[in-house]
Amino acid sequence: MLLLSLFSPYALVLLPLIFYLLPYLRNQSLRDVPGPLLARFSNHWLFYHSRRGRRYLAVDAAHKKYGTLVRIQPDHVSIADPDAIQIVYSLTGGWTKSKFYDAFVSISRSVFSTRDRAEHTRKRKTISHTFSAKSVSQFEEYISNNLQELARQWSTLSDTATQAGAAYADIDALHWFNYTAFDIIGDLAFGAPFGMLSKGRDIAEVRLTPSSPATYAPAIEVLNQRGEVSSTLGCLPSLKPYARYIPDPFFRKGLHAIENLAGIAVARVNERLQMEEKGVPQRKDLLARLTEARGENGEKLGRAELTAEALGQLIAGSDTTSNTSCALLYWCTKTPGVMERLQKEIDDVVPDDAVVPSFDSVKDLP
């Protein structure tokens, strides 16, 4: 009798209402926080705008309409106040990461995607020495080598254009900054650059498991797709196991991108560990520091955890670096007087034969 009542017309109408009302009623403390009506009752408002790639515009418009505090999900309040950054993100503030981060877990939880406070503290302490001033200073030669390769490639493009009678070469700087950032992070986190700069294109080796055959994928495209689908599924994390069955190809392609990105990390870490097992001398880079890392009890990072942390460095340091570099170049060239002033400051301290200046030579520039 009870089972039959669940399928009555009234129940079919009532159940969805209860499903959306419960999160709203359960968060009594947030009822006075303004926001879009649908967002107060359901995650679907934010999910919809994320899927369209317009989340940032929708949230910004909501703040302009409702003010500093906006309820954008039943249990999610967006705060547009720089003074709140230290309060919300403080390690001692009592705030924990939401289920949003579950959508970003790949291979294993990294220091970025870990939600458990104790586990996050363990990971952070284990890898913190990797980013000490002494460690970072040892990375300069690898960064410089890749910047020299970028300079060579741009010089070649310029010479080719000049020989063809053109006044200058037409270069999409963002593509080249993407290649540079990926090759630098690959060099630091995986022991060798991906070779994008030398090839002039977006390509990287992929292995889904250490013993899988090698395939190749466009790493920059994969990273972008991974970010878009993960941030969308983060609005409804429980949907992630079933997302590949959604008819929208956005989710299928995005999940495939997540697998490919993880495969890039697996391939490079596996190659590096095999060299280590063979006794090949290892250089001091990010991956070496991660393999040397020890917890409070002396335990090393496992292969999955090591790969996840190395992948985290690739994700965190690639598109952020390339986008910032491209923006800096754009504004330097578009703002009158900046290039001339910058050229003079560099000429005053950098030797004429230096293709890429050392950190020590420019660290004191204004």
C-alpha positions in Angstrom: 0.0 0.0 0.0 2.8 2.4 0.9 4.6 1.5 -2.3 1.5 2.3 -4.4 1.0 5.6 -2.6 4.5 6.7 -3.6 3.5 6.4 -7.3 0.3 8.3 -6.9 -0.2 11.6 -8.9 0.0 13.6 -5.7 3.3 12.0 -4.7 4.9 12.6 -8.1 4.2 16.3 -7.7 5.1 16.4 -4.0 8.4 14.6 -4.1 10.2 17.2 -6.4 8.9 20.0 -4.2 10.3 18.3 -1.1 13.6 17.6 -2.9 14.0 21.3 -3.5 12.5 22.7 -0.3 14.5 20.6 2.1 17.9 22.2 1.3 16.2 25.6 1.6 14.6 24.8 4.9 17.6 23.0 6.3 19.8 26.2 6.0 17.7 28.5 8.2 20.7 30.7 8.8 21.0 31.6 5.1 17.3 32.4 4.5 18.0 36.1 4.9 20.8 36.1 2.4 19.4 37.5 -0.9 19.9 35.8 -4.3 18.2 34.5 -7.4 15.0 32.7 -6.4 16.0 29.4 -8.1 19.4 29.5 -6.5 17.9 29.5 -3.0 16.2 26.2 -3.7 18.4 24.3 -6.1 22.0 23.9 -7.4 20.7 24.0 -10.9 20.9 27.8 -11.3 24.7 27.8 -10.8 25.0 24.5 -12.7 23.2 26.0 -15.7 25.4 29.1 -15.9 28.6 27.1 -15.4 27.6 24.8 -18.3 27.1 27.8 -20.5 30.6 29.2 -19.5 28.9 32.3 -18.0 29.2 31.5 -14.3 31.4 34.5 -13.6 29.1 36.9 -15.4 26.0 35.5 -13.7 27.5 35.7 -10.2 28.9 39.3 -10.9 25.4 40.4 -12.1 23.8 38.9 -9.0 26.2 40.8 -6.8 25.4 44.0 -8.7 21.7 43.4 -8.1 21.7 41.9 -4.5 24.9 43.3 -2.9 28.0 42.0 -1.2 26.4 38.7 0.0 24.6 36.5 -2.5 23.1 33.1 -2.1 24.0 31.3 -5.3 23.2 27.7 -4.1 21.1 26.5 -1.1 24.3 26.1 0.9 26.6 28.4 -1.0 27.1 32.2 -0.3 29.3 34.2 -2.6 31.1 37.1 -0.9 32.3 40.1 -2.9 34.5 41.7 -0.3 38.3 41.5 -0.3 38.4 41.8 3.5 36.7 38.4 3.7 39.5 36.6 1.9 41.7 36.1 5.0 38.7 35.1 7.1 37.3 32.5 4.7 40.6 31.0 3.5 42.4 31.1 6.8 43.7 27.7 7.9 42.6 28.4 11.5 39.2 30.0 10.6 37.2 26.8 10.9 36.0 26.9 7.2 36.4 23.7 5.3 36.4 23.1 1.5 33.0 22.2 0.0 32.0 19.2 -2.1 32.8 21.4 -5.1 36.4 20.1 -4.8 35.3 16.4 -5.2 34.8 17.1 -8.9 38.5 17.8 -9.3 39.8 14.6 -7.8 41.9 12.6 -10.3 44.2 9.7 -9.6 44.2 10.6 -5.9 43.3 13.6 -3.8 46.0 16.3 -3.9 46.7 19.1 -1.6 44.3 21.1 -3.7 41.3 18.7 -3.7 41.7 17.3 -0.2 38.8 18.4 2.0 39.8 16.8 5.3 41.6 19.3 7.4 44.0 16.8 9.0 44.9 15.2 5.7 45.4 18.6 4.1 47.8 19.6 6.9 49.7 16.3 6.4 50.1 16.9 2.7 51.0 20.5 3.1 53.7 19.8 5.6 55.1 17.0 3.5 55.5 19.0 0.3 56.1 22.5 1.8 59.9 22.2 1.6 59.5 21.8 -2.2 58.8 25.5 -2.5 61.4 26.9 -0.1 63.5 29.7 -1.4 66.5 27.4 -1.7 64.6 24.8 -3.7 63.0 27.4 -6.1 66.4 28.9 -6.8 67.6 25.5 -8.1 64.8 25.6 -10.7 66.1 28.7 -12.5 68.3 27.0 -15.1 65.4 24.9 -16.3 63.1 27.9 -16.6 65.9 29.9 -18.4 66.5 27.0 -20.9 62.8 27.1 -21.9 62.7 30.9 -22.2 65.8 30.7 -24.5 64.0 28.2 -26.7 61.0 30.7 -26.9 63.4 33.5 -27.9 64.9 31.2 -30.6 61.5 30.3 -32.0 60.3 33.9 -32.1 63.6 35.0 -33.7 63.2 32.3 -36.4 59.6 33.4 -37.1 60.7 37.0 -37.3 63.7 36.2 -39.7 61.4 34.0 -41.9 58.9 36.8 -42.2 61.6 39.4 -42.9 63.1 37.2 -45.6 59.7 36.9 -47.2 59.5 40.7 -47.5 57.2 41.2 -44.5 57.8 44.1 -42.0 57.2 41.8 -39.1 56.0 38.3 -38.1 52.4 37.7 -37.2 52.5 35.7 -33.9 49.7 34.5 -31.6 51.5 35.2 -28.3 49.0 33.3 -26.2 49.7 30.0 -28.0 53.5 30.5 -27.5 53.1 31.4 -23.9 51.0 28.3 -23.4 53.8 26.2 -24.9 56.3 27.9 -22.7 54.4 27.5 -19.5 53.7 23.8 -20.2 57.3 23.1 -21.1 58.6 24.8 -18.0 56.1 23.0 -15.7 56.8 19.7 -17.5 60.5 20.3 -17.1 60.1 21.1 -13.4 57.4 18.6 -12.4 58.1 15.7 -14.7 61.8 15.9 -15.4 61.7 17.0 -19.1 59.8 19.6 -21.2 56.9 18.3 -23.3 58.6 19.6 -26.4 55.8 22.0 -27.4 58.2 24.9 -27.9 60.5 23.0 -30.1 57.6 21.5 -32.1 55.6 24.7 -32.1 52.4 22.8 -31.3 50.2 21.4 -28.5 51.1 17.8 -28.0 51.9 15.5 -25.0 52.3 11.8 -24.4 49.5 10.0 -22.5 49.4 6.7 -20.6 46.3 5.8 -18.7 48.3 3.4 -16.5 52.1 3.0 -16.1 52.0 -0.1 -18.3 49.6 1.2 -20.9 50.8 1.9 -24.5 51.6 5.6 -25.2 49.1 7.8 -27.1 49.2 11.5 -27.7 46.8 14.3 -26.9 46.7 18.2 -27.1 47.6 19.0 -23.4 46.5 22.6 -23.4 43.1 21.8 -25.0 42.7 18.9 -22.5 43.5 21.2 -19.6 40.9 23.7 -20.6 38.2 21.1 -21.1 39.1 19.5 -17.8 38.7 22.8 -16.0 35.4 23.6 -17.7 33.7 20.3 -17.0 35.1 20.0 -13.4 33.9 23.4 -12.4 30.5 22.6 -13.8 30.2 19.2 -12.1 31.4 20.9 -8.9 28.0 22.5 -8.7 26.4 19.0 -8.6 29.3 16.7 -7.5 27.0 13.7 -7.1 26.4 13.8 -10.8 30.1 13.1 -11.7 29.8 9.2 -11.7 26.9 9.4 -14.2 28.1 12.4 -16.3 29.4 10.3 -19.1 25.8 9.1 -19.8 24.4 12.7 -20.2 23.6 13.2 -23.9 25.4 16.6 -23.9 28.9 15.9 -25.5 30.4 18.6 -23.3 30.4 16.1 -20.4 31.7 13.1 -22.3 34.6 15.1 -23.9 35.3 16.7 -20.5 35.6 13.4 -18.7 37.8 12.1 -21.5 40.0 15.2 -21.0 40.3 14.4 -17.3 41.5 10.9 -18.1 44.0 12.3 -20.7 45.4 14.9 -18.3 45.8 12.2 -15.6 47.4 10.0 -18.3 50.0 12.8 -19.1 51.1 12.8 -15.4 51.1 9.0 -15.2 53.3 8.8 -18.3 55.9 11.3 -17.2 56.1 10.2 -13.5 56.4 6.5 -14.6 59.3 7.5 -17.0 61.1 9.4 -14.2 60.6 6.6 -11.6 62.0 4.0 -14.1 65.1 6.1 -14.6 65.5 6.4 -10.8 65.2 2.6 -10.4 67.9 2.1 -13.0 70.2 4.3 -11.0 70.3 7.2 -13.5 71.4 10.4 -11.6 68.4 12.6 -10.9 68.5 16.4 -11.1 67.0 18.7 -8.5 63.6 19.7 -9.7 60.0 19.7 -8.4 59.5 16.0 -9.0 62.8 15.2 -7.2 61.7 17.3 -4.3 58.3 15.5 -4.2 60.0 12.1 -4.3 62.2 13.1 -1.4 59.3 14.5 0.6 58.7 12.7 4.0 55.8 13.0 6.4 56.1 13.4 10.1 56.7 9.7 10.5 59.2 9.5 7.7 56.7 8.0 5.2 57.2 8.9 1.4 54.4 9.8 -1.0 53.0 6.8 -2.7 53.0 6.6 -6.6 49.4 7.7 -6.9 49.8 10.5 -4.4 53.1 11.6 -6.0 51.5 11.6 -9.5 48.5 13.6 -8.2 50.7 16.3 -6.6 52.8 16.5 -9.8 49.6 16.8 -11.9 48.5 19.5 -9.5 51.6 21.6 -10.3 50.9 21.2 -14.0 47.3 22.4 -13.6 48.1 25.2 -11.2 51.2 26.6 -13.0 50.4 26.4 -16.7 47.4 28.5 -17.9 47.7 30.9 -15.0 51.3 31.7 -16.1 50.5 31.8 -19.8 47.5 34.1 -19.4 49.3 36.5 -17.1 52.4 36.6 -19.4 50.2 37.3 -22.4 48.3 40.1 -20.5 51.6 41.7 -19.4 52.9 41.7 -23.0 49.6 43.2 -24.2 49.5 46.0 -21.7 53.3 46.7 -22.1 52.9 47.2 -25.8 49.6 49.1 -25.6 50.5 51.5 -22.9 52.6 54.5 -24.3 56.1 54.8 -22.8 56.2 51.4 -21.0 58.3 49.5 -23.6 60.9 52.3 -23.8 61.2 52.5 -20.0 61.3 48.8 -19.6 64.0 48.5 -22.3 66.2 51.1 -20.6 65.9 49.5 -17.2 66.9 46.1 -18.7 69.7 47.5 -20.7 71.2 49.2 -17.6 71.7 45.9 -15.8 71.6 43.0 -18.3 74.7 42.2 -20.4 74.2 42.6 -24.2 74.9 38.9 -24.9 72.3 37.6 -22.4 69.3 36.1 -24.2 67.5 35.6 -20.9 68.6 37.6 -17.9 69.3 35.9 -14.6 67.1 36.4 -11.6 70.0 38.0 -9.7 70.5 40.6 -12.4 66.9 41.8 -12.4 65.7 41.1 -8.9 66.4 44.7 -7.7 64.7 46.5 -10.7 62.0 48.9 -9.6 
